[in-house]
Each structure stands twice: as structure tokens, then as C-alpha cells.
Amino acid sequence: MKQSLYSNRRDFSLSLLAALALGPAGPLHAQGKAPPVVLVVGDSLSAEYGLRRGSGWVALTEQKLADEKLAARVVNASVSGDTTSGGRSRLPALLQQHRPRVVVIELGGNDALRGLPLSMTRENLAAMARAAKAAGARVLLLGMDMPPNYGASYAKEFRELFVSVAREEKAALVPFFLKGVADLADPLALFQSDRIHPNEKAQPIMRDTVWPELRKLVAAG
């Protein structure tokens, strides 16, 4: 009797382990590869500065991917205050660690705010795009505009550097990341008290601005 009871318990344990391994989609080793990674390398606009955790546009994008049943895991490697130089220096390790399928580059605004040469910003963005492509990733570049007080000529050159990098490096482009947020007649309604960082209400708009181009890159497999 004791031997029979032991055997039954052993058989139950083995069956339970097998069920856990199988799950609804079959054995773990047969479920396919891990979902591809979307790597976001940005600054405070993507790092949820001043926002509740999980309420930023990057987190909302990951939710959107799940809702659309597009298999992808989003890694947010954004750092508040980062420049294109910082992103360029951090990118090689991030590519090696996460092996992303898509790299979203949201940098450049802090370069302009610090008065850094636009030629350096352009070169850093191009270098990041090339590094991501060399690692097998598709690239999405998020463009920015500068406020009118920077001067029409400077603002035009800044805006066009994103276009030129995207064209030369064959990267996808969102021309103005803050479209529908910073270009409204009364944009302060969508900004935090510092008048620099979009508030929580703006985050779904930012996600929807990025989504069409990002969806294409993820869906391309």
C-alpha cells in the first residue's frame, strides 16, 4: 500500500510538471523564439519624467502591441537629460544585451537646449542608426522641432537634420514626435508645470503619433 501511494504521488508530480511545461501552447521549447525586442533609446520625453510609472508613451505602446496581438517586448532604455552623444555611447552595450529587432531613437532635443553643434547631433544620430542596422535592427527616428524663439533658420536646420539622417540611413521617420502636443494653440494644457515635459494627458497622443511607423516595423517580422 505504501509503495502504491508513493507511486501515485510520484506520477501526479510528474504529470503536474509536464502540464506546467506544456501550458496551452505545447512544450516550452516548442513555443518558438522569444518575442522580438523593441528598444527605445531616448531622453526625459520617453523616460516618464514627472509621470506615474507605466503611464508614459513607451508603456502605452507596449500595451498597444499586446492589444493588437503583435508579439514584441519593449525595453525602455531612455535616460532623462540624455543627449545624442550619451545615446551613442550607450547604444553598443544595449544592442549586445537586448539584440533588438527595432530601435527607436528619440534624442536630439537636449543637444539643442545645450547649444551643441547641429553637425554633431546629425553625426551622432547617423552613427546610432548605422550601429543599430549593423546589429540587424530596423531603425525608427523620432524628429523634433524647436520653439520659435530659437530663430526660424535654426529651427529649420534642426528639423531637417532628422529628415536627412533618416533618408541617408534608410531609417523610418516620425517627422515631429510632439505633433498634436506642442503645436496646439494652447499647448500648456498638455504640459507639466515646467512647460517642457508633456503631462499624462499627452502620452496617448505621443503614442499614437509613433504607432503607425512603429507598427510597420514590428509587423514586418
C-alpha positions as CSV (number, residue, x, y, z in Angstrom):
1,M,0.0,0.0,0.0
2,K,2.8,2.4,0.9
3,Q,4.6,1.6,-2.4
4,S,1.3,2.2,-4.3
5,L,0.7,5.5,-2.6
6,Y,4.2,6.7,-3.3
7,S,3.9,5.8,-6.9
8,N,0.7,7.7,-7.3
9,R,2.2,10.8,-5.7
10,R,5.2,10.5,-8.0
11,D,3.0,10.1,-11.0
12,F,0.9,13.1,-10.0
13,S,4.0,15.2,-9.5
14,L,5.4,14.2,-12.9
15,S,2.0,15.0,-14.5
16,L,1.9,18.4,-12.9
17,L,5.4,19.3,-14.0
18,A,4.5,18.2,-17.5
19,A,1.4,20.3,-17.5
20,L,3.3,23.3,-16.4
21,A,5.9,22.8,-19.1
22,L,3.3,22.2,-21.8
23,G,0.9,25.0,-21.0
24,P,-1.7,26.0,-23.6
25,A,0.8,26.2,-26.4
26,G,2.8,23.0,-26.1
27,P,6.3,22.4,-24.6
28,L,8.3,25.4,-23.7
29,H,11.0,24.5,-26.2
30,A,8.3,24.2,-28.9
31,Q,6.7,27.6,-28.3
32,G,9.1,29.3,-30.6
33,K,11.6,32.0,-30.0
34,A,11.3,34.8,-27.5
35,P,9.3,37.8,-28.8
36,P,11.4,40.4,-30.7
37,V,12.6,43.4,-28.7
38,V,11.7,47.0,-29.5
39,L,14.5,49.1,-27.9
40,V,13.7,52.8,-27.1
41,V,16.7,55.0,-26.6
42,G,15.5,58.4,-25.6
43,D,15.6,61.2,-23.1
44,S,13.1,62.5,-20.5
45,L,10.3,62.6,-23.1
46,S,10.5,58.8,-23.1
47,A,11.7,58.2,-19.5
48,E,8.4,59.1,-17.8
49,Y,9.9,62.2,-16.2
50,G,7.3,63.6,-13.8
51,L,4.8,60.9,-14.6
52,R,3.4,57.9,-12.9
53,R,5.3,54.7,-13.7
54,G,3.6,52.9,-16.6
55,S,1.7,56.0,-17.9
56,G,4.3,57.2,-20.4
57,W,4.0,56.7,-24.2
58,V,6.5,53.8,-24.2
59,A,4.5,51.8,-21.7
60,L,1.3,52.7,-23.6
61,T,2.9,51.4,-26.8
62,E,3.7,48.1,-25.2
63,Q,0.1,47.8,-24.2
64,K,-0.9,48.7,-27.7
65,L,1.3,45.9,-29.1
66,A,-0.4,43.4,-26.8
67,D,-3.8,44.7,-27.8
68,E,-3.0,44.3,-31.5
69,K,-1.6,40.8,-30.8
70,L,1.8,41.9,-32.2
71,A,4.4,39.8,-30.4
72,A,7.1,42.2,-29.1
73,R,8.8,43.1,-25.9
74,V,9.6,46.8,-25.3
75,V,12.8,47.8,-23.5
76,N,12.8,51.4,-22.4
77,A,16.5,52.5,-22.2
78,S,15.7,56.2,-22.0
79,V,17.6,58.5,-19.6
80,S,16.4,61.9,-18.6
81,G,18.7,64.6,-19.8
82,D,20.4,62.4,-22.3
83,T,22.0,63.8,-25.5
84,T,22.8,62.1,-28.8
85,S,26.4,61.7,-27.5
86,G,25.1,59.9,-24.5
87,G,22.8,57.7,-26.5
88,R,25.6,56.9,-29.0
89,S,28.0,55.8,-26.2
90,R,25.3,53.7,-24.5
91,L,23.9,52.0,-27.6
92,P,26.6,49.3,-28.3
93,A,26.1,47.7,-24.9
94,L,22.3,47.9,-25.3
95,L,22.4,46.2,-28.7
96,Q,24.6,43.4,-27.4
97,Q,22.4,42.9,-24.3
98,H,18.9,43.0,-25.9
99,R,19.5,42.2,-29.6
100,P,16.6,44.3,-30.6
101,R,14.5,43.8,-33.8
102,V,13.6,47.5,-33.8
103,V,15.5,50.5,-32.3
104,V,13.5,53.7,-31.7
105,I,15.8,56.8,-31.3
106,E,14.3,59.7,-29.5
107,L,17.2,62.1,-28.9
108,G,18.4,65.5,-30.0
109,G,16.2,67.9,-28.0
110,N,18.8,68.2,-25.2
111,D,21.5,68.8,-27.8
112,A,19.7,71.9,-29.0
113,L,18.8,73.1,-25.5
114,R,22.5,72.9,-24.6
115,G,23.6,74.7,-27.7
116,L,25.6,71.8,-29.1
117,P,26.6,71.9,-32.8
118,L,23.9,70.6,-35.1
119,S,26.6,68.8,-37.1
120,M,27.5,66.8,-34.0
121,T,23.8,65.9,-33.4
122,R,23.5,64.8,-37.0
123,E,26.6,62.6,-36.9
124,N,25.6,61.0,-33.6
125,L,22.2,60.1,-34.9
126,A,23.6,58.7,-38.1
127,A,26.2,56.7,-36.1
128,M,23.4,55.2,-33.9
129,A,21.3,54.3,-36.9
130,R,24.3,52.6,-38.6
131,A,25.1,50.7,-35.4
132,A,21.6,49.5,-35.0
133,K,21.3,48.4,-38.6
134,A,24.7,46.6,-38.4
135,A,23.2,44.7,-35.4
136,G,20.3,43.6,-37.5
137,A,17.7,46.0,-36.2
138,R,15.3,48.3,-38.1
139,V,15.5,52.0,-37.1
140,L,12.8,54.5,-36.3
141,L,13.9,58.1,-35.8
142,L,11.7,60.5,-33.9
143,G,12.1,64.0,-35.1
144,M,11.7,67.2,-33.1
145,D,11.0,70.9,-33.6
146,M,12.4,73.8,-31.6
147,P,10.4,76.7,-30.2
148,P,10.2,79.9,-32.4
149,N,12.5,81.8,-30.0
150,Y,15.4,79.8,-31.3
151,G,15.0,81.6,-34.7
152,A,13.5,80.4,-37.9
153,S,16.8,79.4,-39.5
154,Y,18.0,77.3,-36.6
155,A,14.6,75.7,-36.2
156,K,14.5,74.8,-39.9
157,E,18.0,73.3,-39.8
158,F,17.3,71.3,-36.7
159,R,14.1,69.9,-38.1
160,E,15.7,69.0,-41.4
161,L,18.7,67.1,-39.8
162,F,16.3,64.3,-38.8
163,V,14.9,64.1,-42.3
164,S,18.4,63.9,-43.8
165,V,19.6,61.3,-41.4
166,A,16.5,59.2,-42.0
167,R,17.0,59.5,-45.7
168,E,20.7,58.8,-45.8
169,E,20.5,55.9,-43.3
170,K,17.2,54.5,-44.8
171,A,15.5,54.7,-41.4
172,A,11.8,55.2,-40.7
173,L,10.9,58.7,-39.5
174,V,8.3,60.4,-37.4
175,P,8.9,64.0,-38.5
176,F,7.6,65.6,-35.3
177,F,7.3,63.5,-32.2
178,L,5.3,66.1,-30.3
179,K,2.8,66.7,-33.1
180,G,-0.6,67.3,-31.6
181,V,1.0,68.3,-28.3
182,A,3.5,71.1,-28.7
183,D,1.9,72.6,-31.8
184,L,-1.6,73.3,-30.4
185,A,-3.0,76.8,-29.9
186,D,-2.9,76.3,-26.2
187,P,-0.3,73.6,-25.7
188,L,0.2,74.3,-21.9
189,A,-2.8,72.1,-21.2
190,L,-0.7,69.1,-22.3
191,F,2.5,70.1,-20.4
192,Q,3.7,69.8,-16.9
193,S,4.3,72.9,-14.8
194,D,7.8,73.2,-16.1
195,R,6.3,73.8,-19.6
196,I,8.9,71.5,-21.1
197,H,7.7,67.9,-20.4
198,P,4.4,66.6,-21.7
199,N,1.9,65.6,-19.0
200,E,0.0,62.3,-18.6
201,K,-2.8,63.5,-20.9
202,A,-0.3,64.0,-23.7
203,Q,1.1,60.5,-23.6
204,P,-1.6,58.7,-25.6
205,I,-1.2,61.4,-28.3
206,M,2.6,60.8,-28.4
207,R,2.0,57.0,-28.6
208,D,-0.5,57.4,-31.5
209,T,2.0,59.7,-33.3
210,V,4.7,57.0,-33.2
211,W,2.4,54.0,-33.6
212,P,1.8,53.9,-37.4
213,E,5.5,53.8,-38.3
214,L,6.4,51.5,-35.4
215,R,3.7,49.1,-36.2
216,K,5.0,48.7,-39.7
217,L,8.5,47.8,-38.5
218,V,7.2,45.3,-35.9
219,A,4.8,43.7,-38.3
220,A,7.5,43.3,-40.9
221,G,8.9,40.5,-38.8
